Amino acid sequence: MKFTPEDLEDPNAPPPPGRYRVQIVSSREQESRAGNSVVHLQLSILDGPHAGKLISDYFVVEGCSAAAVRVGRQRLVALLRTFGITLRPYEEIDLASLEERVLLAELHLTVSVHLRHACCH
């Protein structure tokens, strides 16, 4: 079997892993499909062949396992510190204040495959 170039094109495919200069275009708290509270950041790649491509990152902040919440909150605090934002205990952050900020992000991809009817002979 041979694949044509058209078979290999996927306009929805994420950019390859690497470092990208990105701008936060949207930041909000929302509920995940599993019912957990997450902070969702949507970022736009600013330069290079993938300029304009949107990528997302999620930070679990409530409702999941204690370990997942701790990791999600620590990642979010690290991001805030990148921008020089220092929080005091119990202080709230206005997520909209993150929008339009620019940072250098390292993109790692995680791929999950779900097979419903797999059969091996």
Biopython code that builds the backbone (N, CA, C, O; Angstrom):
import numpy as np
from Bio.PDB.StructureBuilder import StructureBuilder

atoms = [
    (1, "MET", "N", (0.844, -1.174, 0.000)),
    (1, "MET", "CA", (0.000, 0.000, 0.000)),
    (1, "MET", "C", (0.890, 1.238, 0.000)),
    (1, "MET", "O", (1.858, 1.322, 0.756)),
    (2, "LYS", "N", (0.552, 2.190, -0.852)),
    (2, "LYS", "CA", (1.270, 3.457, -0.911)),
    (2, "LYS", "C", (0.316, 4.581, -0.542)),
    (2, "LYS", "O", (-0.875, 4.530, -0.848)),
    (3, "PHE", "N", (0.859, 5.596, 0.121)),
    (3, "PHE", "CA", (0.067, 6.754, 0.527)),
    (3, "PHE", "C", (0.422, 7.948, -0.336)),
    (3, "PHE", "O", (1.595, 8.187, -0.624)),
    (4, "THR", "N", (-0.590, 8.697, -0.747)),
    (4, "THR", "CA", (-0.369, 9.909, -1.532)),
    (4, "THR", "C", (-0.045, 11.058, -0.568)),
    (4, "THR", "O", (-0.320, 10.951, 0.627)),
    (5, "PRO", "N", (0.536, 12.153, -1.073)),
    (5, "PRO", "CA", (0.785, 13.303, -0.194)),
    (5, "PRO", "C", (-0.499, 13.813, 0.465)),
    (5, "PRO", "O", (-0.465, 14.272, 1.606)),
    (6, "GLU", "N", (-1.616, 13.738, -0.236)),
    (6, "GLU", "CA", (-2.891, 14.181, 0.324)),
    (6, "GLU", "C", (-3.314, 13.323, 1.517)),
    (6, "GLU", "O", (-3.930, 13.821, 2.459)),
    (7, "ASP", "N", (-2.974, 12.017, 1.469)),
    (7, "ASP", "CA", (-3.295, 11.132, 2.589)),
    (7, "ASP", "C", (-2.566, 11.565, 3.854)),
    (7, "ASP", "O", (-3.065, 11.382, 4.964)),
    (8, "LEU", "N", (-1.395, 12.135, 3.677)),
    (8, "LEU", "CA", (-0.539, 12.457, 4.818)),
    (8, "LEU", "C", (-0.795, 13.847, 5.395)),
    (8, "LEU", "O", (-0.312, 14.164, 6.482)),
    (9, "GLU", "N", (-1.542, 14.665, 4.686)),
    (9, "GLU", "CA", (-1.831, 16.023, 5.168)),
    (9, "GLU", "C", (-2.947, 15.985, 6.195)),
    (9, "GLU", "O", (-3.982, 15.350, 5.990)),
    (10, "ASP", "N", (-2.723, 16.668, 7.292)),
    (10, "ASP", "CA", (-3.743, 16.793, 8.327)),
    (10, "ASP", "C", (-3.703, 18.216, 8.857)),
    (10, "ASP", "O", (-2.845, 18.546, 9.675)),
    (11, "PRO", "N", (-4.628, 19.073, 8.401)),
    (11, "PRO", "CA", (-4.603, 20.468, 8.831)),
    (11, "PRO", "C", (-4.841, 20.631, 10.331)),
    (11, "PRO", "O", (-4.516, 21.670, 10.904)),
    (12, "ASN", "N", (-5.411, 19.603, 10.965)),
    (12, "ASN", "CA", (-5.677, 19.673, 12.401)),
    (12, "ASN", "C", (-4.556, 19.070, 13.246)),
    (12, "ASN", "O", (-4.637, 19.073, 14.474)),
    (13, "ALA", "N", (-3.523, 18.559, 12.603)),
    (13, "ALA", "CA", (-2.426, 17.936, 13.337)),
    (13, "ALA", "C", (-1.677, 18.990, 14.151)),
    (13, "ALA", "O", (-1.476, 20.113, 13.687)),
    (14, "PRO", "N", (-1.267, 18.627, 15.360)),
    (14, "PRO", "CA", (-0.509, 19.583, 16.161)),
    (14, "PRO", "C", (0.888, 19.779, 15.568)),
    (14, "PRO", "O", (1.376, 18.922, 14.830)),
    (15, "PRO", "N", (1.523, 20.893, 15.885)),
    (15, "PRO", "CA", (2.889, 21.089, 15.413)),
    (15, "PRO", "C", (3.805, 20.068, 16.075)),
    (15, "PRO", "O", (3.469, 19.533, 17.131)),
    (16, "PRO", "N", (4.944, 19.796, 15.476)),
    (16, "PRO", "CA", (5.853, 18.810, 16.073)),
    (16, "PRO", "C", (6.415, 19.314, 17.401)),
    (16, "PRO", "O", (6.439, 20.519, 17.648)),
    (17, "PRO", "N", (6.869, 18.391, 18.258)),
    (17, "PRO", "CA", (7.482, 18.808, 19.519)),
    (17, "PRO", "C", (8.625, 19.785, 19.263)),
    (17, "PRO", "O", (9.331, 19.678, 18.260)),
    (18, "GLY", "N", (8.799, 20.722, 20.163)),
    (18, "GLY", "CA", (9.868, 21.706, 20.038)),
    (18, "GLY", "C", (9.559, 22.931, 20.850)),
    (18, "GLY", "O", (8.592, 22.967, 21.611)),
    (19, "ARG", "N", (10.398, 23.947, 20.681)),
    (19, "ARG", "CA", (10.208, 25.221, 21.384)),
    (19, "ARG", "C", (9.532, 26.220, 20.457)),
    (19, "ARG", "O", (9.914, 26.374, 19.297)),
    (20, "TYR", "N", (8.529, 26.890, 20.989)),
    (20, "TYR", "CA", (7.761, 27.855, 20.209)),
    (20, "TYR", "C", (7.518, 29.113, 21.042)),
    (20, "TYR", "O", (7.265, 29.036, 22.245)),
    (21, "ARG", "N", (7.599, 30.254, 20.395)),
    (21, "ARG", "CA", (7.184, 31.504, 21.028)),
    (21, "ARG", "C", (5.672, 31.580, 20.850)),
    (21, "ARG", "O", (5.163, 31.571, 19.729)),
    (22, "VAL", "N", (4.958, 31.656, 21.982)),
    (22, "VAL", "CA", (3.503, 31.599, 21.950)),
    (22, "VAL", "C", (2.909, 32.773, 22.718)),
    (22, "VAL", "O", (3.557, 33.380, 23.571)),
    (23, "GLN", "N", (1.664, 33.070, 22.390)),
    (23, "GLN", "CA", (0.915, 34.099, 23.101)),
    (23, "GLN", "C", (-0.355, 33.459, 23.647)),
    (23, "GLN", "O", (-1.039, 32.719, 22.940)),
    (24, "ILE", "N", (-0.665, 33.747, 24.899)),
    (24, "ILE", "CA", (-1.901, 33.242, 25.492)),
    (24, "ILE", "C", (-3.050, 34.060, 24.915)),
    (24, "ILE", "O", (-3.103, 35.277, 25.091)),
    (25, "VAL", "N", (-3.963, 33.391, 24.231)),
    (25, "VAL", "CA", (-5.097, 34.092, 23.615)),
    (25, "VAL", "C", (-6.385, 33.901, 24.415)),
    (25, "VAL", "O", (-7.335, 34.669, 24.262)),
    (26, "SER", "N", (-6.414, 32.881, 25.261)),
    (26, "SER", "CA", (-7.605, 32.630, 26.069)),
    (26, "SER", "C", (-7.186, 31.889, 27.331)),
    (26, "SER", "O", (-6.371, 30.968, 27.277)),
    (27, "SER", "N", (-7.744, 32.293, 28.458)),
    (27, "SER", "CA", (-7.479, 31.591, 29.722)),
    (27, "SER", "C", (-8.770, 31.599, 30.528)),
    (27, "SER", "O", (-9.354, 32.649, 30.795)),
    (28, "ARG", "N", (-9.198, 30.399, 30.908)),
    (28, "ARG", "CA", (-10.456, 30.321, 31.663)),
    (28, "ARG", "C", (-10.491, 29.038, 32.492)),
    (28, "ARG", "O", (-9.806, 28.058, 32.201)),
    (29, "GLU", "N", (-11.310, 29.088, 33.525)),
    (29, "GLU", "CA", (-11.543, 27.895, 34.320)),
    (29, "GLU", "C", (-12.798, 27.227, 33.768)),
    (29, "GLU", "O", (-13.793, 27.892, 33.478)),
    (30, "GLN", "N", (-12.740, 25.922, 33.630)),
    (30, "GLN", "CA", (-13.880, 25.180, 33.097)),
    (30, "GLN", "C", (-13.918, 23.795, 33.711)),
    (30, "GLN", "O", (-13.001, 23.385, 34.421)),
    (31, "GLU", "N", (-14.987, 23.089, 33.426)),
    (31, "GLU", "CA", (-15.130, 21.724, 33.918)),
    (31, "GLU", "C", (-14.720, 20.753, 32.819)),
    (31, "GLU", "O", (-15.139, 20.885, 31.669)),
    (32, "SER", "N", (-13.898, 19.781, 33.183)),
    (32, "SER", "CA", (-13.482, 18.757, 32.213)),
    (32, "SER", "C", (-14.618, 17.768, 31.998)),
    (32, "SER", "O", (-15.615, 17.789, 32.720)),
    (33, "ARG", "N", (-14.465, 16.904, 31.005)),
    (33, "ARG", "CA", (-15.484, 15.871, 30.749)),
    (33, "ARG", "C", (-15.662, 14.960, 31.957)),
    (33, "ARG", "O", (-16.742, 14.417, 32.186)),
    (34, "ALA", "N", (-14.571, 14.797, 32.739)),
    (34, "ALA", "CA", (-14.622, 13.935, 33.925)),
    (34, "ALA", "C", (-15.194, 14.664, 35.142)),
    (34, "ALA", "O", (-15.334, 14.075, 36.214)),
    (35, "GLY", "N", (-15.526, 15.961, 34.971)),
    (35, "GLY", "CA", (-16.116, 16.714, 36.067)),
    (35, "GLY", "C", (-15.115, 17.434, 36.950)),
    (35, "GLY", "O", (-15.483, 17.961, 38.000)),
    (36, "ASN", "N", (-13.848, 17.464, 36.538)),
    (36, "ASN", "CA", (-12.823, 18.153, 37.317)),
    (36, "ASN", "C", (-12.739, 19.616, 36.902)),
    (36, "ASN", "O", (-13.045, 19.970, 35.763)),
    (37, "SER", "N", (-12.325, 20.454, 37.831)),
    (37, "SER", "CA", (-12.115, 21.859, 37.529)),
    (37, "SER", "C", (-10.705, 22.015, 36.962)),
    (37, "SER", "O", (-9.723, 21.618, 37.589)),
    (38, "VAL", "N", (-10.622, 22.598, 35.767)),
    (38, "VAL", "CA", (-9.326, 22.785, 35.104)),
    (38, "VAL", "C", (-9.200, 24.222, 34.619)),
    (38, "VAL", "O", (-10.194, 24.882, 34.314)),
    (39, "VAL", "N", (-7.959, 24.695, 34.554)),
    (39, "VAL", "CA", (-7.675, 25.955, 33.890)),
    (39, "VAL", "C", (-7.239, 25.586, 32.481)),
    (39, "VAL", "O", (-6.310, 24.801, 32.291)),
    (40, "HIS", "N", (-7.915, 26.159, 31.502)),
    (40, "HIS", "CA", (-7.625, 25.887, 30.092)),
    (40, "HIS", "C", (-6.979, 27.118, 29.489)),
    (40, "HIS", "O", (-7.566, 28.200, 29.479)),
    (41, "LEU", "N", (-5.759, 26.946, 28.983)),
    (41, "LEU", "CA", (-5.077, 28.016, 28.268)),
    (41, "LEU", "C", (-5.053, 27.667, 26.794)),
    (41, "LEU", "O", (-4.701, 26.548, 26.421)),
    (42, "GLN", "N", (-5.421, 28.608, 25.964)),
    (42, "GLN", "CA", (-5.278, 28.441, 24.521)),
    (42, "GLN", "C", (-4.169, 29.391, 24.094)),
    (42, "GLN", "O", (-4.197, 30.583, 24.400)),
    (43, "LEU", "N", (-3.186, 28.837, 23.376)),
    (43, "LEU", "CA", (-2.002, 29.587, 22.985)),
    (43, "LEU", "C", (-1.868, 29.595, 21.477)),
    (43, "LEU", "O", (-2.211, 28.621, 20.808)),
    (44, "SER", "N", (-1.368, 30.697, 20.945)),
    (44, "SER", "CA", (-1.155, 30.818, 19.509)),
    (44, "SER", "C", (0.346, 30.892, 19.248)),
    (44, "SER", "O", (1.053, 31.691, 19.861)),
    (45, "ILE", "N", (0.825, 30.053, 18.332)),
    (45, "ILE", "CA", (2.241, 30.096, 17.949)),
    (45, "ILE", "C", (2.464, 31.364, 17.134)),
    (45, "ILE", "O", (1.701, 31.668, 16.217)),
    (46, "LEU", "N", (3.515, 32.097, 17.477)),
    (46, "LEU", "CA", (3.726, 33.408, 16.871)),
    (46, "LEU", "C", (4.644, 33.401, 15.652)),
    (46, "LEU", "O", (4.488, 34.251, 14.775)),
    (47, "ASP", "N", (5.596, 32.470, 15.567)),
    (47, "ASP", "CA", (6.615, 32.532, 14.522)),
    (47, "ASP", "C", (6.736, 31.213, 13.760)),
    (47, "ASP", "O", (6.215, 30.175, 14.168)),
    (48, "GLY", "N", (7.441, 31.302, 12.646)),
    (48, "GLY", "CA", (7.819, 30.102, 11.901)),
    (48, "GLY", "C", (6.695, 29.508, 11.088)),
    (48, "GLY", "O", (5.646, 30.126, 10.903)),
    (49, "PRO", "N", (6.927, 28.294, 10.601)),
    (49, "PRO", "CA", (5.958, 27.656, 9.702)),
    (49, "PRO", "C", (4.631, 27.310, 10.381)),
    (49, "PRO", "O", (3.639, 27.044, 9.703)),
    (50, "HIS", "N", (4.609, 27.311, 11.699)),
    (50, "HIS", "CA", (3.371, 26.964, 12.414)),
    (50, "HIS", "C", (2.699, 28.193, 13.019)),
    (50, "HIS", "O", (1.805, 28.062, 13.856)),
    (51, "ALA", "N", (3.123, 29.390, 12.599)),
    (51, "ALA", "CA", (2.539, 30.631, 13.114)),
    (51, "ALA", "C", (1.029, 30.616, 12.925)),
    (51, "ALA", "O", (0.525, 30.248, 11.863)),
    (52, "GLY", "N", (0.323, 31.018, 13.964)),
    (52, "GLY", "CA", (-1.139, 31.047, 13.907)),
    (52, "GLY", "C", (-1.796, 29.772, 14.399)),
    (52, "GLY", "O", (-2.991, 29.769, 14.695)),
    (53, "LYS", "N", (-1.040, 28.692, 14.490)),
    (53, "LYS", "CA", (-1.580, 27.417, 14.967)),
    (53, "LYS", "C", (-1.912, 27.548, 16.448)),
    (53, "LYS", "O", (-1.121, 28.088, 17.221)),
    (54, "LEU", "N", (-3.080, 27.056, 16.839)),
    (54, "LEU", "CA", (-3.506, 27.117, 18.230)),
    (54, "LEU", "C", (-3.208, 25.805, 18.934)),
    (54, "LEU", "O", (-3.435, 24.726, 18.387)),
    (55, "ILE", "N", (-2.700, 25.912, 20.147)),
    (55, "ILE", "CA", (-2.466, 24.737, 20.987)),
    (55, "ILE", "C", (-3.094, 25.016, 22.352)),
    (55, "ILE", "O", (-3.298, 26.174, 22.717)),
    (56, "SER", "N", (-3.392, 23.980, 23.089)),
    (56, "SER", "CA", (-4.036, 24.123, 24.396)),
    (56, "SER", "C", (-3.212, 23.446, 25.470)),
    (56, "SER", "O", (-2.472, 22.497, 25.211)),
    (57, "ASP", "N", (-3.359, 23.958, 26.683)),
    (57, "ASP", "CA", (-2.789, 23.307, 27.857)),
    (57, "ASP", "C", (-3.840, 23.356, 28.952)),
    (57, "ASP", "O", (-4.613, 24.308, 29.048)),
    (58, "TYR", "N", (-3.856, 22.322, 29.770)),
    (58, "TYR", "CA", (-4.842, 22.194, 30.835)),
    (58, "TYR", "C", (-4.130, 21.969, 32.165)),
    (58, "TYR", "O", (-3.152, 21.225, 32.243)),
    (59, "PHE", "N", (-4.631, 22.619, 33.202)),
    (59, "PHE", "CA", (-4.091, 22.490, 34.547)),
    (59, "PHE", "C", (-5.232, 22.046, 35.456)),
    (59, "PHE", "O", (-6.171, 22.810, 35.681)),
    (60, "VAL", "N", (-5.168, 20.826, 35.979)),
    (60, "VAL", "CA", (-6.208, 20.336, 36.892)),
    (60, "VAL", "C", (-6.029, 21.076, 38.217)),
    (60, "VAL", "O", (-4.951, 21.046, 38.811)),
    (61, "VAL", "N", (-7.101, 21.746, 38.681)),
    (61, "VAL", "CA", (-6.985, 22.526, 39.911)),
    (61, "VAL", "C", (-7.926, 22.051, 41.026)),
    (61, "VAL", "O", (-7.746, 22.429, 42.183)),
    (62, "GLU", "N", (-8.921, 21.231, 40.689)),
    (62, "GLU", "CA", (-9.827, 20.681, 41.701)),
    (62, "GLU", "C", (-10.511, 19.434, 41.166)),
    (62, "GLU", "O", (-10.716, 19.282, 39.962)),
    (63, "GLY", "N", (-10.866, 18.530, 42.109)),
    (63, "GLY", "CA", (-11.760, 17.443, 41.784)),
    (63, "GLY", "C", (-11.134, 16.130, 41.381)),
    (63, "GLY", "O", (-11.834, 15.120, 41.310)),
    (64, "CYS", "N", (-9.864, 16.105, 41.119)),
    (64, "CYS", "CA", (-9.203, 14.869, 40.699)),
    (64, "CYS", "C", (-8.458, 14.306, 41.911)),
    (64, "CYS", "O", (-8.727, 14.696, 43.048)),
    (65, "SER", "N", (-7.539, 13.408, 41.668)),
    (65, "SER", "CA", (-6.742, 12.884, 42.773)),
    (65, "SER", "C", (-5.896, 14.003, 43.372)),
    (65, "SER", "O", (-5.579, 14.977, 42.689)),
    (66, "ALA", "N", (-5.539, 13.871, 44.619)),
    (66, "ALA", "CA", (-4.726, 14.886, 45.293)),
    (66, "ALA", "C", (-3.413, 15.111, 44.555)),
    (66, "ALA", "O", (-2.947, 16.245, 44.449)),
    (67, "ALA", "N", (-2.812, 14.036, 44.044)),
    (67, "ALA", "CA", (-1.537, 14.156, 43.325)),
    (67, "ALA", "C", (-1.717, 14.952, 42.032)),
    (67, "ALA", "O", (-0.886, 15.802, 41.713)),
    (68, "ALA", "N", (-2.787, 14.691, 41.288)),
    (68, "ALA", "CA", (-3.027, 15.402, 40.031)),
    (68, "ALA", "C", (-3.301, 16.883, 40.286)),
    (68, "ALA", "O", (-2.826, 17.740, 39.542)),
    (69, "VAL", "N", (-4.060, 17.183, 41.327)),
    (69, "VAL", "CA", (-4.354, 18.576, 41.672)),
    (69, "VAL", "C", (-3.070, 19.286, 42.080)),
    (69, "VAL", "O", (-2.837, 20.423, 41.670)),
    (70, "ARG", "N", (-2.236, 18.632, 42.882)),
    (70, "ARG", "CA", (-0.968, 19.230, 43.313)),
    (70, "ARG", "C", (-0.086, 19.555, 42.105)),
    (70, "ARG", "O", (0.479, 20.645, 42.025)),
    (71, "VAL", "N", (0.030, 18.624, 41.177)),
    (71, "VAL", "CA", (0.840, 18.847, 39.972)),
    (71, "VAL", "C", (0.247, 19.983, 39.131)),
    (71, "VAL", "O", (0.979, 20.859, 38.672)),
    (72, "GLY", "N", (-1.059, 19.971, 38.930)),
    (72, "GLY", "CA", (-1.708, 21.016, 38.136)),
    (72, "GLY", "C", (-1.518, 22.391, 38.737)),
    (72, "GLY", "O", (-1.223, 23.353, 38.027)),
    (73, "ARG", "N", (-1.689, 22.486, 40.047)),
    (73, "ARG", "CA", (-1.521, 23.780, 40.717)),
    (73, "ARG", "C", (-0.060, 24.225, 40.696)),
    (73, "ARG", "O", (0.220, 25.408, 40.500)),
    (74, "GLN", "N", (0.870, 23.300, 40.894)),
    (74, "GLN", "CA", (2.293, 23.654, 40.856)),
    (74, "GLN", "C", (2.706, 24.131, 39.467)),
    (74, "GLN", "O", (3.483, 25.078, 39.345)),
    (75, "ARG", "N", (2.199, 23.487, 38.423)),
    (75, "ARG", "CA", (2.509, 23.927, 37.055)),
    (75, "ARG", "C", (1.956, 25.329, 36.804)),
    (75, "ARG", "O", (2.612, 26.157, 36.173)),
    (76, "LEU", "N", (0.735, 25.590, 37.308)),
    (76, "LEU", "CA", (0.126, 26.902, 37.122)),
    (76, "LEU", "C", (0.905, 27.980, 37.876)),
    (76, "LEU", "O", (1.133, 29.063, 37.336)),
    (77, "VAL", "N", (1.316, 27.700, 39.112)),
    (77, "VAL", "CA", (2.124, 28.653, 39.878)),
    (77, "VAL", "C", (3.448, 28.920, 39.165)),
    (77, "VAL", "O", (3.903, 30.063, 39.120)),
    (78, "ALA", "N", (4.074, 27.875, 38.606)),
    (78, "ALA", "CA", (5.331, 28.064, 37.868)),
    (78, "ALA", "C", (5.115, 28.975, 36.661)),
    (78, "ALA", "O", (5.961, 29.818, 36.364)),
    (79, "LEU", "N", (3.999, 28.812, 35.972)),
    (79, "LEU", "CA", (3.687, 29.680, 34.833)),
    (79, "LEU", "C", (3.520, 31.125, 35.297)),
    (79, "LEU", "O", (4.049, 32.044, 34.672)),
    (80, "LEU", "N", (2.787, 31.326, 36.389)),
    (80, "LEU", "CA", (2.577, 32.675, 36.916)),
    (80, "LEU", "C", (3.913, 33.323, 37.284)),
    (80, "LEU", "O", (4.135, 34.504, 37.017)),
    (81, "ARG", "N", (4.791, 32.541, 37.895)),
    (81, "ARG", "CA", (6.110, 33.076, 38.269)),
    (81, "ARG", "C", (6.921, 33.461, 37.038)),
    (81, "ARG", "O", (7.713, 34.403, 37.088)),
    (82, "THR", "N", (6.732, 32.744, 35.936)),
    (82, "THR", "CA", (7.401, 33.094, 34.682)),
    (82, "THR", "C", (7.079, 34.530, 34.294)),
    (82, "THR", "O", (7.920, 35.232, 33.730)),
    (83, "PHE", "N", (5.870, 34.960, 34.594)),
    (83, "PHE", "CA", (5.432, 36.314, 34.263)),
    (83, "PHE", "C", (5.674, 37.300, 35.398)),
    (83, "PHE", "O", (5.237, 38.448, 35.325)),
    (84, "GLY", "N", (6.370, 36.860, 36.449)),
    (84, "GLY", "CA", (6.650, 37.750, 37.569)),
    (84, "GLY", "C", (5.482, 37.925, 38.517)),
    (84, "GLY", "O", (5.472, 38.854, 39.325)),
    (85, "ILE", "N", (4.500, 37.048, 38.430)),
    (85, "ILE", "CA", (3.332, 37.121, 39.325)),
    (85, "ILE", "C", (3.600, 36.231, 40.532)),
    (85, "ILE", "O", (3.755, 35.017, 40.399)),
    (86, "THR", "N", (3.654, 36.842, 41.700)),
    (86, "THR", "CA", (3.873, 36.091, 42.929)),
    (86, "THR", "C", (2.582, 36.104, 43.726)),
    (86, "THR", "O", (2.018, 37.163, 44.002)),
    (87, "LEU", "N", (2.129, 34.936, 44.087)),
    (87, "LEU", "CA", (0.880, 34.816, 44.834)),
    (87, "LEU", "C", (1.160, 34.643, 46.316)),
    (87, "LEU", "O", (2.175, 34.068, 46.711)),
    (88, "ARG", "N", (0.244, 35.152, 47.130)),
    (88, "ARG", "CA", (0.262, 34.902, 48.570)),
    (88, "ARG", "C", (-0.781, 33.815, 48.843)),
    (88, "ARG", "O", (-1.707, 33.637, 48.053)),
    (89, "PRO", "N", (-0.639, 33.094, 49.947)),
    (89, "PRO", "CA", (-1.642, 32.063, 50.266)),
    (89, "PRO", "C", (-3.063, 32.622, 50.217)),
    (89, "PRO", "O", (-3.330, 33.710, 50.728)),
    (90, "TYR", "N", (-3.959, 31.874, 49.605)),
    (90, "TYR", "CA", (-5.393, 32.163, 49.484)),
    (90, "TYR", "C", (-5.713, 33.340, 48.561)),
    (90, "TYR", "O", (-6.858, 33.785, 48.494)),
    (91, "GLU", "N", (-4.710, 33.838, 47.858)),
    (91, "GLU", "CA", (-4.937, 34.935, 46.919)),
    (91, "GLU", "C", (-5.524, 34.383, 45.628)),
    (91, "GLU", "O", (-5.118, 33.319, 45.161)),
    (92, "GLU", "N", (-6.471, 35.102, 45.057)),
    (92, "GLU", "CA", (-7.069, 34.697, 43.784)),
    (92, "GLU", "C", (-6.341, 35.379, 42.640)),
    (92, "GLU", "O", (-5.811, 36.480, 42.792)),
    (93, "ILE", "N", (-6.321, 34.719, 41.502)),
    (93, "ILE", "CA", (-5.724, 35.296, 40.293)),
    (93, "ILE", "C", (-6.831, 35.515, 39.268)),
    (93, "ILE", "O", (-7.707, 34.667, 39.097)),
    (94, "ASP", "N", (-6.786, 36.634, 38.602)),
    (94, "ASP", "CA", (-7.705, 36.899, 37.507)),
    (94, "ASP", "C", (-7.099, 36.271, 36.254)),
    (94, "ASP", "O", (-6.122, 36.787, 35.712)),
    (95, "LEU", "N", (-7.671, 35.164, 35.795)),
    (95, "LEU", "CA", (-7.087, 34.443, 34.657)),
    (95, "LEU", "C", (-7.015, 35.302, 33.405)),
    (95, "LEU", "O", (-6.126, 35.107, 32.576)),
    (96, "ALA", "N", (-7.928, 36.243, 33.254)),
    (96, "ALA", "CA", (-7.909, 37.116, 32.078)),
    (96, "ALA", "C", (-6.621, 37.943, 32.029)),
    (96, "ALA", "O", (-6.219, 38.401, 30.960)),
    (97, "SER", "N", (-5.973, 38.134, 33.184)),
    (97, "SER", "CA", (-4.723, 38.911, 33.210)),
    (97, "SER", "C", (-3.580, 38.190, 32.500)),
    (97, "SER", "O", (-2.545, 38.795, 32.217)),
    (98, "LEU", "N", (-3.761, 36.907, 32.214)),
    (98, "LEU", "CA", (-2.726, 36.146, 31.501)),
    (98, "LEU", "C", (-2.809, 36.345, 29.986)),
    (98, "LEU", "O", (-1.830, 36.142, 29.269)),
    (99, "GLU", "N", (-3.974, 36.740, 29.516)),
    (99, "GLU", "CA", (-4.177, 36.852, 28.072)),
    (99, "GLU", "C", (-3.267, 37.921, 27.464)),
    (99, "GLU", "O", (-3.021, 38.970, 28.060)),
    (100, "GLU", "N", (-2.788, 37.628, 26.282)),
    (100, "GLU", "CA", (-1.881, 38.454, 25.482)),
    (100, "GLU", "C", (-0.432, 38.372, 25.949)),
    (100, "GLU", "O", (0.437, 38.981, 25.324)),
    (101, "ARG", "N", (-0.141, 37.650, 27.015)),
    (101, "ARG", "CA", (1.247, 37.499, 27.460)),
    (101, "ARG", "C", (1.949, 36.514, 26.536)),
    (101, "ARG", "O", (1.347, 35.569, 26.026)),
    (102, "VAL", "N", (3.243, 36.762, 26.335)),
    (102, "VAL", "CA", (4.049, 35.962, 25.413)),
    (102, "VAL", "C", (5.105, 35.205, 26.213)),
    (102, "VAL", "O", (5.687, 35.742, 27.155)),
    (103, "LEU", "N", (5.343, 33.957, 25.830)),
    (103, "LEU", "CA", (6.375, 33.160, 26.473)),
    (103, "LEU", "C", (6.946, 32.160, 25.492)),
    (103, "LEU", "O", (6.377, 31.907, 24.430)),
    (104, "LEU", "N", (8.074, 31.602, 25.865)),
    (104, "LEU", "CA", (8.682, 30.528, 25.094)),
    (104, "LEU", "C", (8.219, 29.225, 25.719)),
    (104, "LEU", "O", (8.478, 28.971, 26.895)),
    (105, "ALA", "N", (7.543, 28.408, 24.947)),
    (105, "ALA", "CA", (6.979, 27.158, 25.461)),
    (105, "ALA", "C", (7.638, 25.975, 24.772)),
    (105, "ALA", "O", (7.948, 26.021, 23.582)),
    (106, "GLU", "N", (7.843, 24.926, 25.536)),
    (106, "GLU", "CA", (8.348, 23.685, 24.962)),
    (106, "GLU", "C", (7.170, 22.738, 24.825)),
    (106, "GLU", "O", (6.505, 22.405, 25.805)),
    (107, "LEU", "N", (6.923, 22.314, 23.604)),
    (107, "LEU", "CA", (5.766, 21.474, 23.310)),
    (107, "LEU", "C", (6.175, 20.006, 23.317)),
    (107, "LEU", "O", (7.106, 19.594, 22.625)),
    (108, "HIS", "N", (5.453, 19.233, 24.117)),
    (108, "HIS", "CA", (5.592, 17.775, 24.149)),
    (108, "HIS", "C", (4.230, 17.215, 23.793)),
    (108, "HIS", "O", (3.212, 17.735, 24.250)),
    (109, "LEU", "N", (4.191, 16.187, 23.006)),
    (109, "LEU", "CA", (2.908, 15.612, 22.604)),
    (109, "LEU", "C", (2.678, 14.283, 23.303)),
    (109, "LEU", "O", (3.590, 13.473, 23.469)),
    (110, "THR", "N", (1.444, 14.088, 23.704)),
    (110, "THR", "CA", (1.017, 12.811, 24.256)),
    (110, "THR", "C", (-0.080, 12.294, 23.345)),
    (110, "THR", "O", (-1.068, 12.983, 23.093)),
    (111, "VAL", "N", (0.094, 11.099, 22.862)),
    (111, "VAL", "CA", (-0.892, 10.511, 21.962)),
    (111, "VAL", "C", (-1.543, 9.336, 22.669)),
    (111, "VAL", "O", (-0.862, 8.477, 23.230)),
    (112, "SER", "N", (-2.863, 9.307, 22.636)),
    (112, "SER", "CA", (-3.569, 8.154, 23.183)),
    (112, "SER", "C", (-4.444, 7.575, 22.085)),
    (112, "SER", "O", (-5.079, 8.304, 21.324)),
    (113, "VAL", "N", (-4.463, 6.286, 22.019)),
    (113, "VAL", "CA", (-5.246, 5.590, 21.006)),
    (113, "VAL", "C", (-6.259, 4.713, 21.730)),
    (113, "VAL", "O", (-5.911, 3.960, 22.640)),
    (114, "HIS", "N", (-7.499, 4.820, 21.319)),
    (114, "HIS", "CA", (-8.554, 4.014, 21.918)),
    (114, "HIS", "C", (-9.145, 3.118, 20.831)),
    (114, "HIS", "O", (-9.717, 3.606, 19.856)),
    (115, "LEU", "N", (-9.005, 1.840, 21.001)),
    (115, "LEU", "CA", (-9.570, 0.886, 20.052)),
    (115, "LEU", "C", (-10.812, 0.267, 20.673)),
    (115, "LEU", "O", (-10.765, -0.246, 21.791)),
    (116, "ARG", "N", (-11.903, 0.316, 19.958)),
    (116, "ARG", "CA", (-13.139, -0.242, 20.486)),
    (116, "ARG", "C", (-13.283, -1.716, 20.128)),
    (116, "ARG", "O", (-13.607, -2.535, 20.987)),
    (117, "HIS", "N", (-13.046, -2.053, 18.878)),
    (117, "HIS", "CA", (-13.235, -3.435, 18.433)),
    (117, "HIS", "C", (-11.947, -3.931, 17.796)),
    (117, "HIS", "O", (-11.812, -3.954, 16.573)),
    (118, "ALA", "N", (-11.034, -4.313, 18.616)),
    (118, "ALA", "CA", (-9.774, -4.818, 18.097)),
    (118, "ALA", "C", (-9.799, -6.331, 18.178)),
    (118, "ALA", "O", (-10.262, -6.905, 19.164)),
    (119, "CYS", "N", (-9.310, -6.959, 17.156)),
    (119, "CYS", "CA", (-9.310, -8.416, 17.128)),
    (119, "CYS", "C", (-7.974, -8.894, 16.569)),
    (119, "CYS", "O", (-7.498, -8.396, 15.549)),
    (120, "CYS", "N", (-7.400, -9.833, 17.229)),
    (120, "CYS", "CA", (-6.135, -10.398, 16.762)),
    (120, "CYS", "C", (-6.340, -11.895, 16.509)),
    (120, "CYS", "O", (-7.003, -12.588, 17.281)),
    (121, "HIS", "N", (-5.761, -12.367, 15.425)),
    (121, "HIS", "CA", (-5.883, -13.805, 15.117)),
    (121, "HIS", "C", (-4.539, -14.465, 15.194)),
    (121, "HIS", "O", (-4.430, -15.670, 14.969)),
]
sb = StructureBuilder()
sb.init_structure("model")
sb.init_model(0)
sb.init_chain("A")
sb.init_seg("    ")
for serial, (resi, resn, name, xyz) in enumerate(atoms, 1):
    if name == "N":
        sb.init_residue(resn, " ", resi, " ")
    sb.init_atom(name, np.array(xyz, "f"), 0.0, 1.0, " ", f" {name:<3s}", serial, name[0])
structure = sb.get_structure()
